[in-house]
Amino acid sequence: MRSSAGVAGIAAFALLSAYAAAPPSALAQSYEEGYRRGFEDGFSAGQRAAEQKPAAIPPGGPGTVNRGIIVIRAGYGDGRRECMLTGQMAGYMNGRMSAQLEVTNTLCGDPAPGQRKSLTLEYTCGGAAKRASAYEHRTLYVSCP
């Protein structure tokens, strides 16, 4: 009678033997195909997600004065590790005269566990560059008089 460890060893040996007997080109092709397919699927998913986010800067030529808040950049983190929220904040704030937002990890998860984080927003108001920030568990207030 064989022990379960002995049976497992025999099964592992048989699997390795079958793997070693496969032509190397077939294994390489299988790996390359899987890698290519994974890359294409991930790229396509990222491209679809990016197309669903509003543009951070609305169309307009040089000298165009936009009315309301226009988000240029938004990031949440501790200064070293952050998640970018530009598209999300642009969708929420662009075109408004004022906005407020509770700054919490629900924005994009916790990019820096155990560290003090803040949301920093760079935006324009009537063509003038502005910046606003608020720490985690505070409210960010943005206005464009």
TIVEX-985139 format. One record per residue (C-alpha): residue number from 1; residue in three letters; x, y, z. Coordinates in Angstrom, 1 decimal. Example, Ala and Ser with C-alpha at 12.3 -4.5 7.8 and 13.67 -1.06 7.14 Angstrom:
2
REC  resi  resn       x       y       z
REC     1   ALA    12.3    -4.5     7.8
REC     2   SER    13.7    -1.1     7.1
***
This chain:
145
REC  resi  resn       x       y       z
REC     1   MET     0.0     0.0     0.0
REC     2   ARG     1.3     3.4    -1.0
REC     3   SER     1.1     6.5     1.2
REC     4   SER    -0.8     9.6    -0.1
REC     5   ALA     2.6    11.4    -0.3
REC     6   GLY     3.9     8.6    -2.5
REC     7   VAL     0.9     8.8    -4.8
REC     8   ALA     1.2    12.6    -5.0
REC     9   GLY     4.9    12.3    -5.9
REC    10   ILE     4.1     9.9    -8.7
REC    11   ALA     1.4    12.1   -10.1
REC    12   ALA     3.7    15.2    -9.9
REC    13   PHE     6.5    13.2   -11.7
REC    14   ALA     4.1    12.1   -14.4
REC    15   LEU     2.9    15.7   -14.9
REC    16   LEU     6.5    17.0   -15.1
REC    17   SER     7.4    14.2   -17.6
REC    18   ALA     4.5    15.1   -19.9
REC    19   TYR     5.4    18.8   -19.7
REC    20   ALA     9.1    18.1   -20.5
REC    21   ALA     8.1    15.9   -23.4
REC    22   ALA     6.1    18.7   -25.1
REC    23   PRO     7.8    20.4   -28.0
REC    24   PRO     9.5    23.6   -26.8
REC    25   SER     8.1    25.6   -29.7
REC    26   ALA     4.5    24.6   -28.7
REC    27   LEU     5.1    25.8   -25.1
REC    28   ALA     6.7    29.1   -26.3
REC    29   GLN     3.8    29.7   -28.7
REC    30   SER     1.3    29.0   -26.0
REC    31   TYR     3.0    31.4   -23.6
REC    32   GLU     3.4    34.1   -26.2
REC    33   GLU    -0.3    33.8   -27.3
REC    34   GLY    -1.5    34.0   -23.7
REC    35   TYR     0.7    37.0   -23.0
REC    36   ARG    -0.4    38.8   -26.2
REC    37   ARG    -4.1    38.1   -25.5
REC    38   GLY    -3.8    39.3   -21.9
REC    39   PHE    -2.0    42.5   -23.1
REC    40   GLU    -4.6    43.2   -25.7
REC    41   ASP    -7.5    42.6   -23.3
REC    42   GLY    -6.0    44.9   -20.7
REC    43   PHE    -5.2    47.6   -23.2
REC    44   SER    -8.7    47.5   -24.7
REC    45   ALA   -10.3    47.6   -21.2
REC    46   GLY    -8.1    50.6   -20.3
REC    47   GLN    -8.9    52.4   -23.5
REC    48   ARG   -12.7    51.9   -23.0
REC    49   ALA   -12.5    53.2   -19.5
REC    50   ALA   -10.5    56.3   -20.6
REC    51   GLU   -13.1    57.0   -23.3
REC    52   GLN   -15.9    57.1   -20.7
REC    53   LYS   -14.2    59.8   -18.6
REC    54   PRO   -14.9    63.4   -19.5
REC    55   ALA   -12.0    65.4   -20.9
REC    56   ALA   -10.2    67.3   -18.2
REC    57   ILE    -9.8    70.4   -20.4
REC    58   PRO   -12.7    71.5   -22.6
REC    59   PRO   -12.1    72.4   -26.2
REC    60   GLY   -11.1    75.9   -27.0
REC    61   GLY    -8.3    77.8   -28.5
REC    62   PRO    -5.7    80.1   -27.1
REC    63   GLY    -7.2    83.1   -25.4
REC    64   THR   -10.5    81.3   -24.8
REC    65   VAL   -11.9    82.3   -21.4
REC    66   ASN   -13.9    79.4   -19.8
REC    67   ARG   -16.7    80.1   -17.4
REC    68   GLY   -16.7    78.1   -14.2
REC    69   ILE   -14.3    75.6   -12.7
REC    70   ILE   -12.1    73.6   -15.2
REC    71   VAL   -10.1    70.8   -13.5
REC    72   ILE    -6.5    70.5   -14.8
REC    73   ARG    -5.1    67.9   -12.4
REC    74   ALA    -6.3    66.1    -9.2
REC    75   GLY    -4.4    63.6    -7.1
REC    76   TYR    -5.1    62.0    -3.7
REC    77   GLY    -2.2    60.6    -1.6
REC    78   ASP     0.7    61.4     0.7
REC    79   GLY     3.0    63.2    -1.7
REC    80   ARG     4.9    60.0    -2.7
REC    81   ARG     2.1    57.6    -3.4
REC    82   GLU    -1.1    58.9    -5.0
REC    83   CYS    -4.0    58.0    -7.2
REC    84   MET    -5.0    60.3   -10.0
REC    85   LEU    -8.5    61.6   -10.0
REC    86   THR    -8.4    64.2   -12.8
REC    87   GLY   -11.2    62.6   -14.9
REC    88   GLN   -13.4    61.9   -11.9
REC    89   MET   -13.0    65.4   -10.5
REC    90   ALA   -13.5    67.0   -14.0
REC    91   GLY   -16.7    65.1   -14.4
REC    92   TYR   -18.0    66.4   -11.0
REC    93   MET   -16.7    70.0   -11.1
REC    94   ASN   -16.1    71.2   -14.6
REC    95   GLY   -18.4    74.1   -15.5
REC    96   ARG   -19.7    74.7   -11.9
REC    97   MET   -19.2    77.9   -10.1
REC    98   SER   -18.5    76.1    -6.8
REC    99   ALA   -18.2    72.6    -5.5
REC   100   GLN   -17.4    70.8    -2.3
REC   101   LEU   -16.3    67.3    -1.6
REC   102   GLU   -15.6    65.1     1.4
REC   103   VAL   -12.0    63.8     1.2
REC   104   THR   -11.9    60.1     2.2
REC   105   ASN   -10.5    56.8     0.9
REC   106   THR   -13.7    56.3    -0.9
REC   107   LEU   -12.4    58.5    -3.7
REC   108   CYS   -10.0    55.8    -5.0
REC   109   GLY    -9.0    53.5    -2.2
REC   110   ASP    -6.1    54.1     0.2
REC   111   PRO    -2.9    54.8    -1.8
REC   112   ALA    -0.8    55.3     1.3
REC   113   PRO    -2.0    53.2     4.3
REC   114   GLY    -1.2    54.7     7.6
REC   115   GLN    -0.1    58.0     6.2
REC   116   ARG    -1.7    61.4     6.2
REC   117   LYS    -3.2    62.0     2.8
REC   118   SER    -4.7    65.0     1.0
REC   119   LEU    -6.6    65.7    -2.2
REC   120   THR    -4.8    68.4    -4.3
REC   121   LEU    -6.8    70.0    -7.1
REC   122   GLU    -5.3    72.3    -9.8
REC   123   TYR    -7.9    74.1   -11.8
REC   124   THR    -8.7    77.3   -13.7
REC   125   CYS   -11.3    79.8   -13.0
REC   126   GLY   -12.0    82.4   -15.7
REC   127   GLY    -8.6    81.5   -17.2
REC   128   ALA    -6.7    82.1   -13.9
REC   129   ALA    -4.7    79.1   -12.6
REC   130   LYS    -5.7    78.1    -9.0
REC   131   ARG    -5.0    75.3    -6.5
REC   132   ALA    -6.9    73.9    -3.6
REC   133   SER    -6.3    71.1    -1.2
REC   134   ALA    -7.8    69.4     1.8
REC   135   TYR    -6.6    66.7     4.1
REC   136   GLU    -8.3    63.3     4.5
REC   137   HIS   -11.5    63.5     6.6
REC   138   ARG   -11.9    67.2     5.7
REC   139   THR   -14.0    69.0     3.1
REC   140   LEU   -12.5    70.4    -0.1
REC   141   TYR   -14.2    73.7    -1.1
REC   142   VAL   -13.6    75.1    -4.5
REC   143   SER   -15.2    78.3    -5.9
REC   144   CYS   -15.0    80.4    -9.0
REC   145   PRO   -16.5    83.8    -8.3
***
